[in-house]
């Protein structure tokens, strides 16, 4: 599945050099992931079954800086591998479709008791759908 999340860089997200602070990128990626969960059957499935996605690995490559008030979008390619839900993110400037950042995030599903669960078939099917 491929999803798109649009947003605008906010002034309070900047560092002293006038571009987006490196840690803010992770917030953007988190927002994009939760939007997908909420816009699909995944969020309701997780709530119903008391499962929670937990990030266990993130890699990020900063290619081009983001500055105040620019419009950006995040394209995410979703997949799974074994017990991992994998989100491959790319952040683009909307004006010109310029690639600024690439990141890969691996998640697992946990219960309230912190037991790791296999990805249920229902979620595998949702992740495999065309977005």
N, C-alpha and C positions, 0 to 999 in steps of 0.2 A: 504494500500500500504506500502511496505517496501523498503527503499532506502539505498544505501551505498555511502559514500563519503570518499575517501582516501586522506591523506596528510602527510606531514612530519613536525615535530616540528622544528621551526626555532630558532636560537640562541637568537635573540632579544626579544623573547617572555618569556624569563626566568626571575625569580626574583632573589634576592640576595642569595637565598638558592640553586640556580642551577636547579630549576624545574619550570615548566610552571606556570606563574602568574595566580591566580584564575580568574581574569577578562578575560583572554585570552580564557578560555574555552567557554565563551559566544560568542566570535568571531568565534570560530570553529563551534559552533552549528548554528550560523547565516549563515556561508558559506555553511553548509550542507543543510539548508533550501532553500537558494537561488539557489543552484545547482538543487534541485528537481524542484523548480518552473520553472527554465530555461530549464530543460530537459523534461518538460511535457507541456501540453497545458495550464497550469495554468498561467504562466507569460504573454503570449499573451492575454489571456482572461482578466486578471487584467488591462493590459495596455489599451486594447480596451475599457473597461468599466470604466476606471479611478478609479479603486479601489486599495487600498493599504493594505497589511497585517500589522497589528500593534500588537506587543507583549504586552500582558497585565498581564501575570503572568509567572514566571519562578521559578522552584525549581531545585536544583542541589545537588547531593551527590558525593563528592570526595572519591574515594575508594583507588586509588593507584596513586602516583605521576607520572607525565610525565616529561622526561628529554630531553635534547637537541638532536636533529637530529634523534629521533626514528620515525619509521613509525607507523602511527595510522590510524584507520578507524572509521567512525561513522555510526552506523546502526540506522535508524530512522523508527519507526512505525507511520504511518499517520492515523488519523481518524478525525472525527468531532463529536461535541456534541452540539446541539442547534445552537447558533451563533458562536461557537468556533471551530477553526481549532486546532487540538491537535497534537503535535509532541513529541513522546517519544523517546528520544535519548539515545544511549549507545555508549561510546567511548572505543575502544579496542586497545591494543598494537597489531600490526600486527604479530609480532614474538610471537607465542604462543597463540594468540587469548585471551589475558588476559583482563578482564573487568577492566576499570580504573575509569569510571565515568558514572553516570546515571542522566538524567535530563528530565523534562517534561516542555514543553513550550505551553502556550495557546495564540492563536492569534485571532483577530477579523478583519473584513474587513471594511475599512473606505473609504468614498468618499473624494474628495478635500475639501468639506465643513465640514468634520469630522462627517458625519452621519454614524452610524453603520448599516451595511447591513447584511441580512441573507445570509448564504452560498448558492449561486445559485446551482441548480440541476446539471449543467455541472461540477462544481467543486466537488460536492459530489461524482459524478460518477468517476472522476479522482482520488480522494482520496481513493476510495474503490477498485480501480483496483489492480490486483496482480502486484507487482514490480519485 
